[in-house]
Amino acid sequence: MALATVDVVVIGGGIVGLATALGVLARRQDVSVVVLEKEQALASHQTGHNSGVIHTGLYYKPGSLKARTCARGRALLEHFCEEHDVRIDRCGKVVVAADAGQLPWLEELERRGQANGVSGLRRLAIGELREREPHANGASALLVPETAIVDYREVASAYARELARRGCSVRTGAAALAIVRRGSRIVVASTAGDVHARVLVACAGLCSDRVARMAGLALDVAIVPFRGEYWMLAPHSAHLVKHLIYPVPDPALPFLGVHFTRRIGGGIEAGPNAVLAWRREGYARASFDVADAWEIARWPGFWRMARRHWRTGLQEQIRSFRPAAFARMCALLVPEITERDLIAGGAGVRAQAVARDGTLLDDFAVAQAERMIHVVNAPSPAATASLAIGEHVAELVLPWL
């Protein structure tokens, strides 16, 4: 059954897929676009389980795609939210060096932030840190006043409304089953019917590598899912954190470490604890899928990664099953926090691309084939950068239209 014949088909109804459709339509109002989302609701996975932080670009290597799109994307996102009445809280954050050994990396973060155009950065002595966060502790801190929070589900809904206004069809319950070339067209067979398009763009998140291989691309990376487990501060402890408090991250890993985030809907979130997920969409600790687990186990990069980072992985697993161990991580930033201050929260799954040699891809990654663009690695800060990623992908698409 034919569902549509269009200029561009976008696979993936998360925030990056929706932003990419907007990016195409912003450049060519005369083209037709359809977005296919396999779930019954948009933003069901990484977007909908996001902690809600609008990042500034502090962490990313200057000149990288992450650095370029985060800075640009934040400006575009904030402007979009103001135009579409999506609430933002510009609360700012502090990045805290727990001890003197972390000061060189804190200095490197400050250098990166300045190179990436982050304004208002300021080093805080311990007294200044406590003026902002009275219960925090550390050797020094970096104030990042431009950091904000938002509800990314609301953002995705606003993107979808704008797409509808521009004539784009967004179809839920439309999982891609096969992708084939027929002459000058690319045909996506989906559970909602076939879509014939001149150009295919895939922003499939947790299934990005599968969709790319379905389309015939030979990738040297595979998605390995990591579940991020969160806790909430109990109401009697919420006063211990005023804004956002982050640690100095481990430079060997593409994760930001356990941090405290004020949610725009209320409450203080602590986390994440990052553990291997044996199901791509496995939000519960007991989640397991035989096919997903087998796919992870037969990817050689997984075992090379595991050999390299097994100690870190073991510590994360311990914290997953022992709340007291997780509370001790929290206490590195806010010493008063104990296990009694934590209430079990939600979880998200990060689509982490792992190369064949075991390297965890840190930057965004886009793969191309004739009349096809695949976003194969788009972890944090992809939500912040979504509109800029959409611009970037749209520029790649335009020559084929």
C-alpha positions as CSV (number, residue, x, y, z in Angstrom):
1,M,0.0,0.0,0.0
2,A,1.4,3.4,-1.0
3,L,1.4,5.9,1.9
4,A,3.0,8.9,0.1
5,T,5.2,10.1,-2.7
6,V,7.3,12.9,-1.4
7,D,10.6,14.7,-1.9
8,V,12.1,13.8,1.5
9,V,11.2,11.1,3.9
10,V,12.6,11.4,7.5
11,I,12.8,8.2,9.6
12,G,12.5,9.1,13.3
13,G,10.1,11.2,15.2
14,G,12.5,12.2,18.0
15,I,13.7,15.8,18.4
16,V,16.5,15.4,15.8
17,G,14.2,14.0,13.1
18,L,11.6,16.6,13.6
19,A,14.2,19.4,13.6
20,T,15.7,18.0,10.4
21,A,12.4,18.1,8.7
22,L,12.1,21.8,9.9
23,G,15.6,22.5,8.5
24,V,14.7,21.1,5.1
25,L,11.4,23.1,4.9
26,A,13.1,26.3,6.1
27,R,15.4,26.1,3.0
28,R,12.9,24.8,0.4
29,Q,9.3,25.7,1.1
30,D,8.4,24.0,-2.2
31,V,9.4,20.5,-1.2
32,S,7.2,17.8,0.4
33,V,8.3,16.0,3.5
34,V,7.0,13.2,5.6
35,V,8.3,12.0,9.0
36,L,7.8,8.4,10.0
37,E,7.9,7.4,13.7
38,K,7.5,3.8,14.7
39,E,5.9,4.5,18.1
40,Q,2.4,5.7,18.6
41,A,3.7,9.0,20.1
42,L,6.5,11.3,19.2
43,A,9.6,11.7,21.3
44,S,9.1,8.4,23.0
45,H,12.7,7.5,23.6
46,Q,15.9,9.6,24.1
47,T,14.0,12.9,23.7
48,G,11.2,12.0,26.1
49,H,13.6,10.6,28.7
50,N,16.0,13.6,28.5
51,S,17.0,15.5,31.7
52,G,15.9,18.7,30.1
53,V,19.2,20.7,30.2
54,I,19.9,23.2,27.5
55,H,23.7,22.9,27.2
56,T,26.0,25.8,26.4
57,G,28.9,23.9,24.6
58,L,31.3,23.9,27.5
59,Y,32.5,20.3,27.2
60,Y,33.1,19.8,23.5
61,K,36.4,19.9,21.6
62,P,36.5,23.3,19.7
63,G,35.8,22.8,16.0
64,S,34.0,19.5,16.5
65,L,30.5,19.1,15.1
66,K,29.2,18.9,18.7
67,A,30.8,22.3,19.6
68,R,29.6,24.0,16.4
69,T,26.0,22.7,16.6
70,C,25.6,23.1,20.3
71,A,26.4,26.8,20.3
72,R,24.3,27.5,17.3
73,G,21.5,25.1,18.4
74,R,21.1,26.7,21.8
75,A,20.5,30.1,20.3
76,L,18.0,28.7,17.8
77,L,16.3,26.6,20.4
78,E,15.8,29.5,22.8
79,H,14.5,31.7,20.1
80,F,12.1,29.0,18.9
81,C,10.8,28.4,22.5
82,E,10.2,32.2,23.0
83,E,8.2,32.3,19.7
84,H,6.2,29.2,20.6
85,D,5.6,29.8,24.3
86,V,7.6,26.9,25.5
87,R,8.9,27.7,29.0
88,I,12.6,27.9,29.7
89,D,14.3,28.5,33.0
90,R,17.8,30.1,32.6
91,C,19.0,28.8,36.0
92,G,22.7,28.4,35.3
93,K,25.0,25.7,36.7
94,V,28.2,25.2,38.5
95,V,30.8,22.6,37.5
96,V,32.7,21.5,40.7
97,A,36.2,20.2,41.0
98,A,36.0,17.8,44.0
99,D,39.7,18.1,44.7
100,A,42.9,19.7,43.5
101,G,43.6,16.8,41.2
102,Q,40.7,17.8,39.0
103,L,41.7,21.5,38.7
104,P,43.7,21.0,35.4
105,W,40.6,19.6,33.7
106,L,38.4,22.3,35.1
107,E,40.8,24.8,33.5
108,E,40.5,22.9,30.3
109,L,36.7,23.1,30.4
110,E,37.0,26.8,30.9
111,R,39.3,27.1,27.9
112,R,36.9,25.0,25.8
113,G,33.9,27.0,26.8
114,Q,35.7,30.3,25.9
115,A,36.8,28.9,22.5
116,N,33.2,27.7,21.9
117,G,31.7,31.2,22.6
118,V,30.2,30.5,26.0
119,S,29.8,33.8,27.7
120,G,29.8,34.7,31.4
121,L,32.1,31.9,32.5
122,R,33.6,32.6,35.9
123,R,35.8,30.7,38.3
124,L,34.4,30.4,41.8
125,A,36.4,30.1,45.0
126,I,34.9,27.8,47.6
127,G,33.2,30.8,49.4
128,E,31.7,32.0,46.1
129,L,30.4,28.5,45.3
130,R,28.7,28.3,48.6
131,E,27.0,31.7,48.1
132,R,25.3,30.1,45.1
133,E,25.0,26.5,46.3
134,P,25.3,26.6,50.2
135,H,25.5,22.8,50.6
136,A,28.0,22.1,47.8
137,N,31.7,21.4,48.4
138,G,34.8,21.2,46.3
139,A,38.3,22.7,45.6
140,S,37.0,25.2,43.0
141,A,34.1,25.6,40.6
142,L,33.2,27.1,37.2
143,L,30.0,29.1,36.9
144,V,28.1,28.6,33.6
145,P,25.3,31.2,33.8
146,E,23.9,30.5,30.3
147,T,22.8,26.9,31.1
148,A,19.0,26.5,31.1
149,I,16.4,23.8,31.5
150,V,13.3,23.0,29.4
151,D,10.9,20.1,28.8
152,Y,12.0,18.5,25.5
153,R,8.7,16.7,25.1
154,E,7.1,20.1,24.9
155,V,9.8,21.2,22.5
156,A,9.2,18.2,20.2
157,S,5.4,18.8,20.3
158,A,6.0,22.4,19.3
159,Y,8.3,21.3,16.4
160,A,5.5,18.9,15.3
161,R,2.9,21.7,15.3
162,E,5.2,23.9,13.3
163,L,5.8,21.1,10.8
164,A,2.0,20.6,10.4
165,R,1.6,24.3,9.8
166,R,4.2,24.0,7.0
167,G,2.4,21.1,5.4
168,C,4.6,18.3,6.6
169,S,2.9,15.0,7.4
170,V,4.1,13.4,10.6
171,R,3.0,9.7,10.8
172,T,3.2,7.7,14.1
173,G,2.9,4.0,14.2
174,A,5.0,3.8,11.0
175,A,8.0,1.6,11.6
176,A,10.5,1.2,8.7
177,L,10.6,-2.5,7.6
178,A,12.7,-2.2,4.4
179,I,14.5,0.4,2.4
180,V,15.1,-0.2,-1.4
181,R,16.1,1.9,-4.4
182,R,13.7,1.9,-7.4
183,G,15.1,4.0,-10.2
184,S,15.3,7.6,-9.1
185,R,13.3,6.9,-5.9
186,I,14.0,5.4,-2.5
187,V,11.2,3.3,-1.2
188,V,10.6,2.9,2.6
189,A,8.3,0.1,3.4
190,S,6.7,0.8,6.7
191,T,3.9,-0.6,8.9
192,A,1.8,2.3,7.7
193,G,2.5,1.8,4.0
194,D,5.2,2.5,1.5
195,V,6.8,6.0,1.1
196,H,8.4,6.8,-2.2
197,A,11.0,9.7,-1.9
198,R,13.7,11.4,-3.8
199,V,15.9,11.6,-0.6
200,L,16.0,9.6,2.7
201,V,17.1,11.1,6.0
202,A,17.3,8.7,9.0
203,C,17.5,10.0,12.5
204,A,16.6,6.8,14.2
205,G,18.4,7.2,17.5
206,L,18.6,3.8,19.3
207,C,18.1,2.0,15.9
208,S,20.2,4.3,13.8
209,D,22.8,1.6,12.9
210,R,20.0,-0.9,12.0
211,V,18.3,1.6,9.7
212,A,21.6,2.5,8.0
213,R,22.4,-1.2,7.4
214,M,18.8,-1.8,6.3
215,A,19.5,0.9,3.6
216,G,22.7,-0.9,2.5
217,L,25.4,1.2,4.3
218,A,28.5,-0.6,5.6
219,L,29.1,0.9,9.0
220,D,32.2,0.6,11.2
221,V,30.2,1.5,14.3
222,A,27.3,-0.1,16.2
223,I,24.9,1.2,18.8
224,V,25.5,-0.1,22.3
225,P,22.7,1.1,24.6
226,F,23.5,2.4,28.1
227,R,20.7,2.9,30.6
228,G,21.0,6.1,32.6
229,E,19.3,5.5,36.0
230,Y,18.1,8.5,38.0
231,W,17.1,9.3,41.5
232,M,15.1,12.2,42.8
233,L,15.9,14.2,46.0
234,A,13.3,13.5,48.6
235,P,11.2,16.6,49.4
236,H,12.9,17.1,52.8
237,S,16.2,17.3,51.0
238,A,15.3,19.4,47.9
239,H,16.8,22.5,49.6
240,L,20.3,21.0,49.4
241,V,20.5,21.9,45.6
242,K,19.4,25.3,44.4
243,H,20.2,25.1,40.7
244,L,22.4,22.7,38.6
245,I,25.5,21.1,40.1
246,Y,27.8,19.0,37.8
247,P,31.1,17.3,38.5
248,V,34.3,17.6,36.5
249,P,33.7,14.7,33.9
250,D,36.1,11.9,33.2
251,P,37.9,13.0,30.0
252,A,38.3,9.3,29.0
253,L,34.5,8.8,28.7
254,P,31.7,10.7,26.7
255,F,29.5,10.9,29.8
256,L,29.1,13.9,32.2
257,G,29.0,11.9,35.5
258,V,26.5,12.0,38.3
259,H,25.0,15.5,38.6
260,F,22.1,17.4,40.1
261,T,19.5,18.9,37.8
262,R,16.5,21.0,38.7
263,R,13.6,19.9,36.5
264,I,11.4,22.5,34.9
265,G,8.3,20.7,36.2
266,G,9.6,20.6,39.7
267,G,12.0,18.5,41.8
268,I,15.7,17.8,41.8
269,E,17.1,14.9,39.8
270,A,20.3,13.1,40.6
271,G,22.1,10.9,38.1
272,P,22.6,9.2,35.8
273,N,24.2,6.0,36.8
274,A,25.2,4.5,33.4
275,V,25.0,0.8,33.0
276,L,24.9,-1.5,29.9
277,A,21.3,-2.1,28.7
278,W,20.6,-5.5,27.3
279,R,17.6,-4.2,25.4
280,R,17.7,-1.1,23.2
281,E,14.6,0.3,24.7
282,G,15.2,-1.2,28.1
283,Y,14.2,1.4,30.7
284,A,13.8,-1.1,33.6
285,R,16.7,-2.9,35.3
286,A,15.3,-6.3,34.4
287,S,14.8,-5.4,30.7
288,F,16.3,-8.0,28.4
289,D,15.9,-8.8,24.7
290,V,17.6,-11.9,23.2
291,A,18.1,-10.3,19.8
292,D,19.4,-7.0,21.2
293,A,21.8,-8.8,23.6
294,W,23.1,-11.1,20.8
295,E,23.7,-8.1,18.6
296,I,25.7,-6.4,21.4
297,A,27.7,-9.6,22.1
298,R,28.7,-10.2,18.5
299,W,30.0,-6.7,17.9
300,P,33.8,-6.9,18.3
301,G,33.9,-3.3,19.4
302,F,31.8,-4.1,22.5
303,W,34.4,-6.5,23.9
304,R,37.3,-4.2,23.2
305,M,35.4,-1.4,24.9
306,A,34.6,-3.7,27.8
307,R,38.3,-4.7,28.3
308,R,39.2,-1.0,28.3
309,H,36.6,0.2,30.7
310,W,35.6,-2.8,32.8
311,R,36.5,-1.2,36.1
312,T,34.3,1.8,35.4
313,G,31.5,-0.5,34.3
314,L,31.8,-2.6,37.5
315,Q,31.5,0.5,39.6
316,E,28.4,1.6,37.7
317,Q,26.8,-1.8,38.2
318,I,27.5,-1.7,42.0
319,R,25.9,1.8,42.2
320,S,22.9,0.5,40.3
321,F,22.2,-2.2,42.9
322,R,23.4,-0.3,46.0
323,P,21.7,3.0,46.6
324,A,24.2,3.7,49.4
325,A,27.1,3.6,46.8
326,F,25.2,5.9,44.6
327,A,24.6,8.3,47.5
328,R,28.3,8.4,48.1
329,M,28.8,9.6,44.6
330,C,26.3,12.4,45.2
331,A,28.0,13.3,48.5
332,L,31.2,14.1,46.5
333,L,29.3,17.2,45.4
334,V,26.9,17.7,48.2
335,P,28.3,16.1,51.4
336,E,25.1,16.1,53.4
337,I,23.3,13.7,51.0
338,T,22.8,10.2,52.2
339,E,20.8,7.2,51.0
340,R,17.8,8.5,53.0
341,D,17.7,11.6,50.8
342,L,17.1,9.6,47.5
343,I,13.9,8.4,45.9
344,A,14.0,6.1,42.9
345,G,13.4,8.1,39.7
346,G,13.1,7.4,36.0
347,A,15.6,6.1,33.5
348,G,16.7,6.8,29.9
349,V,18.7,4.8,27.4
350,R,21.5,6.5,25.5
351,A,22.3,5.3,22.0
352,Q,26.1,5.2,22.2
353,A,27.9,4.4,18.9
354,V,30.9,2.2,19.5
355,A,33.6,1.7,16.8
356,R,35.0,-1.6,15.8
357,D,38.2,-0.9,17.7
358,G,36.2,-0.3,20.9
359,T,36.3,3.5,20.8
360,L,33.2,5.3,22.2
361,L,32.3,7.9,19.6
362,D,32.3,11.3,21.3
363,D,31.3,13.6,18.4
364,F,28.1,13.5,16.4
365,A,28.4,11.3,13.3
366,V,26.6,11.4,10.0
367,A,27.0,8.8,7.2
368,Q,26.1,9.4,3.6
369,A,25.2,7.4,0.5
370,E,23.6,8.4,-2.8
371,R,20.5,10.4,-1.8
372,M,20.7,9.2,1.7
373,I,21.8,10.8,5.0
374,H,22.0,8.8,8.2
375,V,22.6,10.4,11.6
376,V,24.3,7.5,13.3
377,N,25.5,9.1,16.6
378,A,23.6,11.9,18.2
379,P,23.8,11.6,22.0
380,S,23.8,14.6,24.4
381,P,23.7,17.5,23.6
382,A,21.7,16.5,20.5
383,A,18.4,17.9,22.0
384,T,20.1,21.3,22.6
385,A,21.7,21.2,19.2
386,S,18.7,19.7,17.3
387,L,17.8,22.7,15.1
388,A,21.5,23.2,14.2
389,I,21.8,19.5,13.4
390,G,18.7,19.9,11.3
391,E,20.4,22.8,9.5
392,H,23.5,20.8,8.9
393,V,21.6,17.8,7.5
394,A,19.4,20.0,5.4
395,E,22.5,21.5,3.7
396,L,23.6,18.0,2.8
397,V,20.1,17.1,1.4
398,L,19.7,20.2,-0.8
399,P,21.9,19.2,-3.7
400,W,19.7,16.2,-4.3
401,L,16.4,18.2,-4.5
